[in-house]
Structure formats: structure tokens, C-alpha cells
């Protein structure tokens, strides 16, 4: 959760911590943005590959 708040400050509005990125070093905020992006891409590829494998097994079993 804190990585997301540092990478995307507007996501902390609901909890009142939208200024947390000002306390962290700039390099950490950049790293958190890249980490979130890479995590989402990897997770999407994982879900798509599991879905494709499931469909393949369902059709050709």
C-alpha cells in the first residue's frame, strides 16, 4: 500500500496521506512507480498464461 501511495500520491486521498511522497526520497518514489508497473505487467502475463493453459486443457483433454 505504501509503495502505491509513494508512486501515485492521489491514491492516498481517502486516508489523508496524499503528502507522504514529500517525506520519501525522490529515487524511492521513482522506484515505486517502476515496481508497480512491472508488478502489474507480470501479474497480467501470469493470469493470461494460466487462463490460456486452462482453456487449452479444457478443449483438448
Helices and strands as residue ranges (DSSP letters): H 2-7, G 9-15, G 20-22, H 26-60
